[in-house]
Each structure stands twice: as structure tokens, then as C-alpha cells.
Amino acid sequence: MGDFDICYMSLFDMAQAIRRKEVSPVELVDTVIQRIERLNPRVNAFCTPTFDYARQKAREAENAIIEKKDLGLLHGVPVSIKDLIFTKGIRTTGGSMIFENFIPEENDVVVERLESAGAIIIGKTNTSEFGWAAITHNRLFGPTLNPWKLSLSPGGSSGGAAAAVALGMGPLAIGSDGGGSIRIPASFCGVCGFKPSYGRVPVGPGFPGWETVAHVGPITRNVRDAAFAMEVIAGRDDRDIFSLPERHQKYRDYLNFNLKRCKIAWVPDLGYTRIESMVAAICNQAARIFDSLGAAIEEVNPHLPSPESAFSVHVGTRLSALLEDYMGEWGDKIDPLLALFIQANKSRTAREYLESRWEMVKWYGEINRVIFEKYDYMLTPTVAVLPFTSGGYGPREIEGRKVSPLAWMAFTYPFNMTGHPAVSIPCGWDMQGLPVGLQIIGHRFDDKGVLGVAAAYEEACPWNNKYQIISNVI
């Protein structure tokens, strides 16, 4: 088996190959490390590699197999963790110079569960500072680049995670999503990114600020691997007051999904969204595939009000409260736009914060009324635009019209406010070979159904054959 074949094995196949002794954890980890050492200088997906630690854990994993010990679901499989997520004994900076040398004394729940299942942490992936922007660059580590075209952004803030998975630098990356930060880079990098229902994967301990909208989830190269990862990381943990109760669910059992029973809304415009024509055309064509799969699909334009102001005030107030005390000593070392964001929100009143929360609740009621009371699932473009030039924060003009700062991510952040499960899957490539993502959203807590619908589309329109193209780009 060649290095490319090993690095592009799926998460599930890797785990099974290790159990069958077709590949050893040591060989697997060494091969992936060699690929990271070769490619990471070009794309900067990993900010803190943990190669010595990974090799040690791989030897321990190999010995456990020799000694015929009980093996976890992910025994010996290399995974990466976003730099916002606490890893015990491993530097975790949040992409900020403030925490350049911070080493947590405890793991986030998701890391604890991965290691208990036998996974091996191969490194931390790059993010924007505190994940505040849906791009991936910071003053500490610089920008992560898009593997399909190196002059472009991979999106963010889990851009390092998505780029790593797309490039075969591990089959699973754990990201976090406070406004689209798993789904946006999944779209820009041509991979599968799943934002579970709010509370499905416990969050913390970690950097505060995003608790009311934060979701942790998997980034993989196919839907089955996302479901497989969920079997490890999902379920109640009392350290997270919002965690949902189900544990040890068989998400893969729901992937053989009968779409003939489904009523699906295709929503190309939420009422306040503007979208690039190429993205609209590719996503519209993808939505029509569900007709051929037997689903009852209808185009719906719900004419909803924009929740951008409410979301921005809500998140801005929380981040400002977290970071304002650092401004005196660290202000000139914080991302300049983040510093402005903090200043703009530091004087918000309790009334403004509560009003933003109330507007978010009202928006949830509206999307529930116009979509989820009538349909089983909802399709939208993941991102309103194609990947843009690296170093920017997103376009301020779409199709010749000036737009608000969050307009390009208008399809993602509302579902952090509502907590619905949502996945982004590749649904096409433009004429330059840039990927476009389709977002599938389900009723609250219907994580398995969302993955099932995504798996049905993936089977009809597979995308795994596209990753060979990246080798020609890199």
C-alpha cells in the first residue's frame, strides 16, 4: 500500500485495518507525519505538531495489539485538534499571542473521549484568534492556505482542520463552530463538516466566550467517517450543563436512509441573503439530485429578517467581556479588527444583550414556523461565495452589490443561534476547480437523520475521487 493510499484511507477503514493487522499504528502515524512534514510548510494547517508524542503513543498502541488488549473504536488512528480546544500537556494558544505559551492542565471532553477510544493526537490545527472570525489567520502563526488554490482562504475558523483533512494529513480533525466555523472551511476545502445539535457533543473546559452558540464536531472526507466519529465524541457529560443525554449511539446505522419518506425544503434565499451566481447554480443542481433519490423537494423562499445584528451583539458582548481586561497590556498584539470589535461592544448594556437574545429566540420561532413545521429537512448553500483571497475577512460585495460583514456566511450563523444540526458536504466544483458546499439542516436533535440525508447524496454523487487533484496543486 502506497503512502497516498494510506494517507487517504477513511477513518473507519484505518481503524479496521489496524484491528486486522494490515497496517500498524507505528507505520500509519509515521506515514501521516511524513506527509505533514512535506505539505504543511506550504499550507500551514498545523500550528503545533505533536510528532514525538504521537510516535510514542503509536508504539504503545502497537504493543497493546501484540498483547491482545481490548481496543477502542479509534485505536491507533491519528487525529488533529483545533487550537481552540484544550489538550492536556499540549500547547493551546487559541491563535492568540496572549496565550502563546499556555499549556492546559486538563483535556476538553472531546479530547478525553478520543484518547479513551485509542486515537492518537498528531497536532493542533490553526484558527483565527479565539475563533472570532470565519477565516484562518492570526499574528502568532500566520495564515492557513486553501489546498485547492494556495492564494485563497480555506475559510475558518477551523480552516487548519479542514485543510489538513483535505490534504490527507489525518482522516479526522476536530473543529468548533460558533457561527459556521466547521461548515465554512468544509465548503471551501471540499470536505464533510458536521455541526451537531447544540449540546450533542459536550464542550469544555476551554476558552470562554462562545458557550451559548458553540458546537464541537468532526471534519472528515466522507459522511460515514463523521458518523463514526460521533459514536465516540457525542453524549452527556455533566461538566457541560447543556450536554444532551444519549451516549454510545450507533450513528452509522442510520446512513442507509430512505429519502422517499422525506419532505425537503430547498432554500436558496432566506430572505436577506445574496449569493454568487456560480454558487447558486451548483447548489441548485445539487438540490435537484434529491428528486431523483425519491425525496419530495420544494423550493421555499421564507422572507425571514436578517438576524445579523442580534448575532453580532450577542457574540460581541460576550467576547468583549472576556477580552477587555487584556486590552491594556496586549491591545497592540491582538488582531486589529478583533480589537475594534472589542471596543465597539465593551459598552453594551444588559438590555442590549438581552434584546439580542430575544431576537435570536424570535428567529428560531420563525424558521420553525416556515420550514420545520412543514418539512423534514432543509437544504441551503453552505457559503454564499466561492473561496476568496487569503488574508481577507470576507467580501463586502456580492454580485456587484455592497453587503454587510456577515452576508457571505449568512446561511451558517443562524443555525448556531437555533442549535439545529447541520452538515456541509461537497456538491460541486466551479470551472477553476474550487469546491462548493451544500448545507443540510434537520430538526433539533435529528443528527442521525441529517447524516443519513448527506450519506444518500454522497452515494449518488461521490466526491472522494477529487482529492487526487490536490496533489497536482500542492
GIJO-V214691 format. One record per run of one state. SS is the DSSP state (2 for helix, 1 for strand, 0 for the rest). FROM is the first residue (numbers start at 1). TO is the last residue. If there is no record, write none. Layout:
ss:SS from:FROM to:TO
ss:SS from:FROM to:TO
//
This chain:
ss:0 from:1 to:2
ss:2 from:3 to:7
ss:0 from:8 to:10
ss:2 from:11 to:19
ss:0 from:20 to:24
ss:2 from:25 to:43
ss:0 from:44 to:45
ss:1 from:46 to:49
ss:0 from:50 to:50
ss:2 from:51 to:66
ss:0 from:67 to:77
ss:1 from:78 to:82
ss:0 from:83 to:84
ss:1 from:85 to:85
ss:0 from:86 to:86
ss:1 from:87 to:87
ss:0 from:88 to:89
ss:1 from:90 to:91
ss:0 from:92 to:96
ss:2 from:97 to:99
ss:0 from:100 to:102
ss:1 from:103 to:103
ss:0 from:104 to:108
ss:2 from:109 to:116
ss:0 from:117 to:119
ss:1 from:120 to:125
ss:0 from:126 to:128
ss:2 from:129 to:131
ss:0 from:132 to:136
ss:1 from:137 to:138
ss:0 from:139 to:141
ss:1 from:142 to:143
ss:0 from:144 to:144
ss:1 from:145 to:146
ss:0 from:147 to:148
ss:1 from:149 to:153
ss:0 from:154 to:158
ss:2 from:159 to:166
ss:0 from:167 to:171
ss:1 from:172 to:177
ss:0 from:178 to:182
ss:2 from:183 to:189
ss:0 from:190 to:191
ss:1 from:192 to:195
ss:0 from:196 to:200
ss:1 from:201 to:201
ss:0 from:202 to:205
ss:1 from:206 to:206
ss:0 from:207 to:214
ss:1 from:215 to:220
ss:0 from:221 to:222
ss:2 from:223 to:233
ss:0 from:234 to:234
ss:1 from:235 to:235
ss:0 from:236 to:250
ss:2 from:251 to:254
ss:0 from:255 to:258
ss:2 from:259 to:261
ss:0 from:262 to:262
ss:1 from:263 to:266
ss:0 from:267 to:276
ss:2 from:277 to:292
ss:0 from:293 to:295
ss:1 from:296 to:299
ss:0 from:300 to:307
ss:2 from:308 to:333
ss:0 from:334 to:335
ss:2 from:336 to:345
ss:0 from:346 to:349
ss:2 from:350 to:372
ss:0 from:373 to:376
ss:1 from:377 to:381
ss:0 from:382 to:388
ss:1 from:389 to:389
ss:0 from:390 to:396
ss:1 from:397 to:398
ss:0 from:399 to:400
ss:1 from:401 to:402
ss:0 from:403 to:406
ss:2 from:407 to:409
ss:0 from:410 to:413
ss:2 from:414 to:418
ss:0 from:419 to:421
ss:1 from:422 to:429
ss:0 from:430 to:434
ss:1 from:435 to:442
ss:0 from:443 to:446
ss:2 from:447 to:460
ss:0 from:461 to:463
ss:2 from:464 to:473
ss:0 from:474 to:474
//
